[in-house]
Amino acid sequence: MTKKLTLALLAGGISSEREVSLNSGQQVYEALDKDKYHILRYDPKTDLHRLVADAPQIDAALIILHGAYGEDGTVQGLLDLLDIPYQGSGVLGSAVAMNKLAAKRLYQQAGLPIPDFLVARRGTPVDSAVAARRLGMPLIVKPVVGGSSVGITIARSPQELQAALDTAYEHDASVLVEAYVQGTEITGGVLGNDELEALPIIEIIPDHQHEFFDYVAKYTAGATEEICPARIDAELTAKAQRLAMEAHRALFCRGYSRTDMILRGREIFILETNTIPGMTATSLLPRAARTAGIDFGRLLDRLIALSLEGRSARR
């Protein structure tokens, strides 16, 4: 009989996305094959000392954390120090993907299409008229660091821009002011370390009460229609999948990622890349995997296998 792997399951944490993480962690726990894994559960908010003490007996970790101190490379660095392999990106990929400004600069360097943007900083005035002339209206205003669309607002006039900035400043001292691209929201998942597999593209349609795929639309049952595979032709599908893989590489990701994009006509613009996508059975990446013939339990098995495969690459 094959020896069970001792698996550390990390969920919870201290970010604004704590409850999302706890829900995902519970669903991951239920889906994991108990015949294959001996599972130890840790909440980084309270259990880091226990994780450190248990490290010698842990074969691998599943990080089901979102936001700061979980998705930004912090926990990844701790696990590296403890010599515990984990699914997904290492410190570098996690940190740059979490920082939307760093990610945009890497996208630009790689020649990837993104909406035009400027950076605002708390305490430095922004000329709303200049921003409107440069980027057009409306504008998307978002904290540089954060996830699940927390703190994001659409400013539809120069007069609304300052209120949108103030909302974003509640979450970060640096804020992106981005040109609004009217189009269809799509997302593309990627699996793999050195050899990548693009998953089917998902089309995201928030209901009429939501101007975009915001926090409420993401986590309220029935608030968003998600169509997989997306209702786009083969050429656009291939283009979106290629961009998802190029974004994954540009940000030094490993294991898996999910890149959000906007489709306008035949143009596709990259918005951001998630290094720890939502991991409930009905979340976007698991849904795309299921369409590709990979059920939730097998997806988790594959991520764990990729973490062990990538162990030497992190050293």
RODO-2510 file (C-alpha; in nm, 4 decimals, decimal comma):
residues 315
     n   res          X          Y          Z
     1     m     0,0000     0,0000     0,0000
     2     t     0,1328     0,3429    -0,0955
     3     k     0,2250     0,5571     0,2018
     4     k    -0,0090     0,8493     0,2592
     5     l     0,1301     1,1967     0,2029
     6     t     0,1065     1,4230     0,5060
     7     l    -0,0541     1,7375     0,3720
     8     a    -0,0753     2,0782     0,5394
     9     l    -0,3975     2,2580     0,4412
    10     l    -0,3689     2,6325     0,5061
    11     a    -0,6870     2,8415     0,5056
    12     g    -0,8187     3,1480     0,6863
    13     g    -0,5463     3,4052     0,7452
    14     i    -0,5892     3,7730     0,8253
    15     s    -0,6744     3,9393     0,4937
    16     s    -1,0098     4,0905     0,3972
    17     e    -1,0775     3,7643     0,2101
    18     r    -1,0563     3,5460     0,5225
    19     e    -1,4119     3,4122     0,4992
    20     v    -1,3711     3,3226     0,1317
    21     s    -1,0519     3,1352     0,2234
    22     l    -1,2185     2,9438     0,5065
    23     n    -1,5047     2,8370     0,2792
    24     s    -1,2630     2,7284     0,0066
    25     g    -1,0467     2,5446     0,2588
    26     q    -1,3422     2,3450     0,3889
    27     q    -1,4471     2,2405     0,0383
    28     v    -1,0894     2,1447    -0,0481
    29     y    -1,0695     1,9361     0,2698
    30     e    -1,3905     1,7542     0,1802
    31     a    -1,2696     1,6844    -0,1753
    32     l    -0,9240     1,5533    -0,0836
    33     d    -0,8866     1,1749    -0,0991
    34     k    -0,8368     1,0636     0,2635
    35     d    -0,6910     0,7350     0,1365
    36     k    -0,4056     0,9293    -0,0240
    37     y    -0,3529     1,2121     0,2258
    38     h    -0,3171     1,2571     0,5989
    39     i    -0,4414     1,6136     0,6297
    40     l    -0,3284     1,8620     0,8945
    41     r    -0,5235     2,1877     0,8976
    42     y    -0,3775     2,5284     0,9864
    43     d    -0,5186     2,8793     1,0071
    44     p    -0,2239     3,1201     0,9734
    45     k    -0,4083     3,3662     1,1969
    46     t    -0,3567     3,1363     1,4969
    47     d    -0,1555     2,8285     1,3979
    48     l     0,1793     2,9377     1,2542
    49     h     0,3714     2,8159     1,5602
    50     r     0,2114     2,4723     1,5190
    51     l     0,2938     2,4682     1,1460
    52     v     0,6591     2,5408     1,2222
    53     a     0,6693     2,2669     1,4864
    54     d     0,5045     2,0121     1,2533
    55     a     0,7190     2,0999     0,9489
    56     p     0,9506     1,7938     0,9629
    57     q     0,6550     1,5564     0,9154
    58     i     0,4822     1,7513     0,6351
    59     d     0,5297     1,6317     0,2755
    60     a     0,3504     1,9157     0,0981
    61     a     0,1177     2,2095     0,1611
    62     l    -0,1982     2,3346    -0,0055
    63     i    -0,2244     2,7115     0,0364
    64     i    -0,5914     2,8071     0,0146
    65     l    -0,5386     3,1688     0,1166
    66     h    -0,6327     3,4901    -0,0613
    67     g    -0,5095     3,8462    -0,0331
    68     a    -0,2259     3,9843     0,1763
    69     y    -0,0175     3,7463     0,3896
    70     g    -0,1375     3,4474     0,1919
    71     e    -0,1332     3,5098    -0,1806
    72     d     0,1470     3,7682    -0,1876
    73     g     0,4497     3,5466    -0,1246
    74     t     0,4572     3,5850     0,2536
    75     v     0,3407     3,2351     0,3444
    76     q     0,5287     3,0960     0,0448
    77     g     0,8527     3,2344     0,1899
    78     l     0,7814     3,0754     0,5261
    79     l     0,7168     2,7383     0,3630
    80     d     1,0407     2,7717     0,1649
    81     l     1,2284     2,8282     0,4915
    82     l     1,0574     2,5206     0,6382
    83     d     1,1427     2,3166     0,3255
    84     i     0,7761     2,2351     0,2619
    85     p     0,6771     2,2237    -0,1075
    86     y     0,3450     2,3876    -0,1957
    87     q     0,1160     2,4258    -0,4928
    88     g     0,1361     2,7272    -0,7148
    89     s     0,3764     3,0145    -0,7518
    90     g     0,6760     3,0866    -0,5329
    91     v     0,7640     3,4097    -0,3566
    92     l     0,8477     3,6038    -0,6745
    93     g     0,5447     3,5082    -0,8825
    94     s     0,3092     3,5465    -0,5877
    95     a     0,4421     3,8929    -0,4981
    96     v     0,4371     4,0435    -0,8462
    97     a     0,0932     3,9041    -0,9332
    98     m    -0,0506     4,0423    -0,6094
    99     n     0,0839     4,3898    -0,6891
   100     k    -0,1230     4,5072    -0,9853
   101     l     0,1281     4,7783    -1,0772
   102     a     0,4227     4,5356    -1,0831
   103     a     0,2123     4,2930    -1,2862
   104     k     0,1152     4,5593    -1,5393
   105     r     0,4771     4,6591    -1,5906
   106     l     0,5727     4,2969    -1,6523
   107     y     0,2787     4,2533    -1,8910
   108     q     0,3972     4,5636    -2,0783
   109     q     0,7542     4,4380    -2,0966
   110     a     0,6264     4,1089    -2,2394
   111     g     0,4261     4,2984    -2,5027
   112     l     0,0896     4,1872    -2,3680
   113     p    -0,2219     4,4022    -2,4291
   114     i    -0,3520     4,5867    -2,1214
   115     p    -0,5814     4,8884    -2,0682
   116     d    -0,4014     5,2213    -2,0368
   117     f    -0,3575     5,3382    -1,6774
   118     l    -0,1976     5,5832    -1,4390
   119     v    -0,0941     5,5539    -1,0755
   120     a    -0,2281     5,7669    -0,7896
   121     r    -0,0840     5,7846    -0,4398
   122     r    -0,2491     5,8864    -0,1162
   123     g    -0,1544     6,2445    -0,0271
   124     t    -0,0718     6,3409    -0,3867
   125     p    -0,3531     6,5283    -0,5663
   126     v    -0,4890     6,3864    -0,8908
   127     d    -0,6102     6,6244    -1,1626
   128     s    -0,9390     6,4587    -1,2569
   129     a    -0,9674     6,6504    -1,5837
   130     v    -0,6189     6,5420    -1,6939
   131     a    -0,6938     6,1794    -1,6043
   132     a    -1,0191     6,1933    -1,8008
   133     r    -0,8466     6,3430    -2,1077
   134     r    -0,5674     6,0862    -2,1021
   135     l    -0,7699     5,7734    -2,0296
   136     g    -1,1228     5,8687    -2,1324
   137     m    -1,4334     5,8045    -1,9252
   138     p    -1,5459     5,6035    -1,7394
   139     l    -1,2480     5,4956    -1,5284
   140     i    -1,1834     5,1886    -1,3151
   141     v    -1,0206     5,2753    -0,9820
   142     k    -0,8623     4,9930    -0,7838
   143     p    -0,6116     4,9414    -0,5006
   144     v    -0,2710     4,8279    -0,6269
   145     v    -0,2714     4,5392    -0,3786
   146     g    -0,5840     4,3364    -0,3098
   147     g    -0,8151     4,0734    -0,4475
   148     s    -1,1786     3,9706    -0,4994
   149     s    -1,2477     4,3199    -0,6434
   150     v    -1,2390     4,4702    -0,2919
   151     g    -1,2163     4,8516    -0,3086
   152     i    -1,2812     4,8760    -0,6847
   153     t    -1,5121     5,1488    -0,8180
   154     i    -1,6178     5,2765    -1,1600
   155     a    -1,5937     5,6568    -1,1888
   156     r    -1,8229     5,7741    -1,4674
   157     s    -1,7283     6,1411    -1,4548
   158     p    -1,4280     6,3487    -1,3382
   159     q    -1,6409     6,4550    -1,0404
   160     e    -1,6770     6,0922    -0,9261
   161     l    -1,3054     6,0192    -0,9474
   162     q    -1,2039     6,1567    -0,6076
   163     a    -1,4696     5,9549    -0,4246
   164     a    -1,3499     5,6438    -0,6085
   165     l    -0,9902     5,7215    -0,5108
   166     d    -1,0920     5,7665    -0,1472
   167     t    -1,2603     5,4248    -0,1499
   168     a    -0,9499     5,2613    -0,2946
   169     y    -0,7215     5,4431    -0,0484
   170     e    -0,9040     5,2670     0,2338
   171     h    -0,7305     4,9496     0,1128
   172     d    -0,3940     5,0711    -0,0185
   173     a    -0,1835     5,3868    -0,0353
   174     s    -0,1238     5,3267    -0,4085
   175     v    -0,4111     5,3091    -0,6544
   176     l    -0,4500     5,2303    -1,0241
   177     v    -0,6713     5,4517    -1,2377
   178     e    -0,7435     5,2446    -1,5458
   179     a    -0,9222     5,3041    -1,8742
   180     y    -1,2570     5,1274    -1,8738
   181     v    -1,2874     4,8711    -2,1541
   182     q    -1,6483     4,7939    -2,2430
   183     g    -1,6723     4,4320    -2,3428
   184     t    -1,7190     4,0727    -2,2339
   185     e    -1,5381     3,9492    -1,9251
   186     i    -1,3548     3,6209    -1,9747
   187     t    -1,1041     3,4252    -1,7713
   188     g    -0,8462     3,1641    -1,8623
   189     g    -0,6938     2,9029    -1,6334
   190     v    -0,3487     2,7511    -1,6784
   191     l    -0,1991     2,4343    -1,5283
   192     g     0,1644     2,3296    -1,5231
   193     n     0,5193     2,4206    -1,4315
   194     d     0,7495     2,4147    -1,7330
   195     e     0,4943     2,2667    -1,9731
   196     l     0,1645     2,4537    -1,9616
   197     e    -0,1908     2,3451    -2,0367
   198     a    -0,4541     2,6099    -2,1040
   199     l    -0,7997     2,5246    -1,9708
   200     p    -1,1265     2,6124    -2,1468
   201     i    -1,2117     2,9831    -2,1403
   202     i    -1,5012     3,0955    -1,9188
   203     e    -1,7366     3,3796    -2,0066
   204     i    -1,8544     3,5836    -1,7074
   205     i    -2,1869     3,7690    -1,7183
   206     p    -2,2788     3,9612    -1,3997
   207     d    -2,6510     4,0361    -1,3735
   208     h    -2,7875     4,3846    -1,4404
   209     q    -2,7434     4,4891    -1,0761
   210     h    -2,3645     4,4712    -1,1102
   211     e    -2,1622     4,6939    -1,3406
   212     f    -1,8721     4,4486    -1,3330
   213     f    -1,7631     4,1241    -1,1664
   214     d    -1,7369     4,2820    -0,8197
   215     y    -1,7103     4,1177    -0,4774
   216     v    -2,0868     4,0684    -0,4402
   217     a    -2,1205     3,9308    -0,7932
   218     k    -1,8338     3,6896    -0,7258
   219     y    -1,9705     3,5437    -0,4046
   220     t    -2,3491     3,5741    -0,4246
   221     a    -2,5222     3,2661    -0,5600
   222     g    -2,7066     3,3441    -0,8815
   223     a    -2,5600     3,6944    -0,9221
   224     t    -2,3411     3,5949    -1,2155
   225     e    -2,3813     3,3624    -1,5107
   226     e    -2,0632     3,1729    -1,5947
   227     i    -2,0514     2,9973    -1,9308
   228     c    -1,7835     2,7362    -1,9994
   229     p    -1,6656     2,7075    -2,2645
   230     a    -1,7124     3,0744    -2,3527
   231     r    -1,9321     3,1581    -2,6514
   232     i    -1,6432     3,2717    -2,8697
   233     d    -1,5007     3,1234    -3,1866
   234     a    -1,1989     2,8939    -3,2044
   235     e    -0,9612     3,1731    -3,3100
   236     l    -1,0528     3,3969    -3,0158
   237     t    -1,0444     3,1001    -2,7799
   238     a    -0,6911     3,0127    -2,8893
   239     k    -0,5861     3,3777    -2,8551
   240     a    -0,7280     3,4039    -2,5020
   241     q    -0,5617     3,0769    -2,3993
   242     r    -0,2287     3,1945    -2,5428
   243     l    -0,2538     3,5238    -2,3536
   244     a    -0,3344     3,3390    -2,0296
   245     m    -0,0204     3,1275    -2,0722
   246     e     0,1925     3,4295    -2,1665
   247     a     0,0670     3,6180    -1,8609
   248     h     0,1486     3,3148    -1,6449
   249     r     0,5045     3,3129    -1,7787
   250     a     0,5476     3,6920    -1,7635
   251     l     0,4704     3,6926    -1,3900
   252     f     0,6946     3,3915    -1,3133
   253     c     0,3963     3,1790    -1,2095
   254     r     0,4136     2,8073    -1,1443
   255     g     0,1645     2,5287    -1,0896
   256     y    -0,1516     2,7101    -1,1888
   257     s    -0,3017     3,0537    -1,2400
   258     r    -0,6133     3,2204    -1,3727
   259     t    -0,5931     3,5361    -1,5830
   260     d    -0,8910     3,7709    -1,6127
   261     m    -0,9413     3,9469    -1,9449
   262     i    -1,1839     4,1702    -2,1335
   263     l    -1,2906     4,0905    -2,4885
   264     r    -1,3870     4,3921    -2,7039
   265     g    -1,4658     4,2913    -3,0579
   266     r    -1,1624     4,0911    -3,1666
   267     e    -0,9326     4,2572    -2,9128
   268     i    -0,8454     4,1023    -2,5765
   269     f    -0,7029     4,3009    -2,2857
   270     i    -0,5416     4,1413    -1,9815
   271     l    -0,6651     4,2705    -1,6459
   272     e    -0,4881     4,0627    -1,3807
   273     t    -0,3573     3,7182    -1,2938
   274     n    -0,4620     3,5221    -0,9847
   275     t    -0,1970     3,2890    -0,8437
   276     i    -0,4371     3,1239    -0,5955
   277     p    -0,7713     3,1250    -0,7762
   278     g    -1,0903     3,0483    -0,5876
   279     m    -1,0881     2,6801    -0,4997
   280     t    -1,4401     2,5729    -0,4191
   281     a    -1,5827     2,3009    -0,6417
   282     t    -1,7864     2,5645    -0,8290
   283     s    -1,5123     2,8284    -0,8549
   284     l    -1,3966     2,9388    -1,1966
   285     l    -1,0722     2,7432    -1,2350
   286     p    -1,2164     2,4147    -1,1015
   287     r    -1,5150     2,4636    -1,3308
   288     a    -1,2867     2,5075    -1,6333
   289     a    -1,0897     2,2007    -1,5250
   290     r    -1,4130     2,0004    -1,4984
   291     t    -1,5045     2,1042    -1,8540
   292     a    -1,1626     1,9716    -1,9581
   293     g    -1,2432     1,6380    -1,7891
   294     i    -1,0596     1,6981    -1,4603
   295     d    -1,2889     1,6703    -1,1565
   296     f    -1,2200     1,8652    -0,8361
   297     g    -1,0478     1,5814    -0,6525
   298     r    -0,8223     1,5021    -0,9496
   299     l    -0,7419     1,8721    -0,9884
   300     l    -0,6206     1,8846    -0,6280
   301     d    -0,4153     1,5680    -0,6871
   302     r    -0,2549     1,7317    -0,9881
   303     l    -0,1709     2,0528    -0,8015
   304     i    -0,0075     1,8505    -0,5240
   305     a     0,1917     1,6519    -0,7808
   306     l     0,3031     1,9770    -0,9474
   307     s     0,4156     2,1122    -0,6093
   308     l     0,6384     1,8101    -0,5565
   309     e     0,7651     1,8282    -0,9153
   310     g     0,8572     2,1923    -0,8664
   311     r     1,0359     2,1442    -0,5363
   312     s     1,3891     2,1627    -0,6703
   313     a     1,2998     2,4624    -0,8886
   314     r     1,2366     2,6744    -0,5797
   315     r     1,5828     2,6150    -0,4347
***
